[in-house]
Amino acid sequence: IALASPQVRDAAEPATFQRAECLMRLGDPTGAEATRAYLRRWPSGRFRTEAERLLESGDGAFAARL
């Protein structure tokens, strides 16, 4: 929904990262690719450090904490 917003420039980066983070936390197998896609699109993005940490933690590492 956020990516379809008329203010997509303001919403795209956070929405893309949050989607990737949610997928990773849920242990979804597409989470790692979504996180890598975020890093490709925004290599110096606001959530770069968090995205790198998610990838280092592995695909379902957060799922056990929920």
C-alpha positions as CSV (number, residue, x, y, z in Angstrom):
1,I,0.0,0.0,0.0
2,A,2.8,2.4,0.9
3,L,4.6,1.8,-2.3
4,A,1.4,2.7,-4.3
5,S,1.1,6.0,-2.4
6,P,1.2,9.3,-4.4
7,Q,4.1,10.3,-2.1
8,V,6.1,7.2,-3.1
9,R,9.4,9.0,-3.0
10,D,8.9,9.6,0.7
11,A,7.5,6.1,1.5
12,A,9.5,3.8,-0.8
13,E,12.7,3.4,1.1
14,P,11.2,2.8,4.6
15,A,8.4,0.6,3.2
16,T,10.9,-1.5,1.3
17,F,13.1,-2.0,4.3
18,Q,10.2,-2.6,6.7
19,R,8.8,-5.3,4.3
20,A,12.2,-7.0,4.1
21,E,12.6,-6.8,7.9
22,C,9.1,-8.3,8.4
23,L,9.8,-11.2,6.0
24,M,13.1,-11.9,7.8
25,R,11.5,-11.8,11.3
26,L,8.8,-14.2,10.1
27,G,11.4,-16.5,8.7
28,D,10.0,-16.2,5.2
29,P,12.5,-17.6,2.7
30,T,12.1,-14.5,0.5
31,G,13.3,-12.2,3.3
32,A,17.0,-12.4,2.5
33,E,16.4,-11.5,-1.2
34,A,14.1,-8.7,-0.2
35,T,16.8,-7.4,2.1
36,R,19.4,-7.6,-0.6
37,A,17.1,-5.8,-3.0
38,Y,16.8,-3.0,-0.5
39,L,20.5,-2.7,-0.3
40,R,20.9,-2.7,-4.1
41,R,18.3,0.0,-4.5
42,W,19.6,2.1,-1.6
43,P,23.2,1.2,-1.0
44,S,23.7,4.2,1.3
45,G,20.1,4.2,2.6
46,R,18.9,5.2,6.0
47,F,18.4,1.5,7.0
48,R,21.6,0.1,5.5
49,T,23.2,-0.9,8.8
50,E,20.0,-2.6,10.0
51,A,19.7,-4.4,6.6
52,E,23.3,-5.7,6.8
53,R,22.6,-6.9,10.3
54,L,19.5,-8.8,9.2
55,L,21.5,-10.6,6.5
56,E,24.3,-11.4,8.9
57,S,21.8,-12.9,11.4
58,G,20.4,-15.3,8.8
59,D,16.9,-16.1,7.5
60,G,14.9,-17.0,10.5
61,A,17.1,-15.8,13.3
62,F,14.5,-13.3,14.5
63,A,11.6,-15.7,14.2
64,A,12.4,-17.4,17.5
65,R,12.4,-14.1,19.3
66,L,8.8,-13.2,18.4
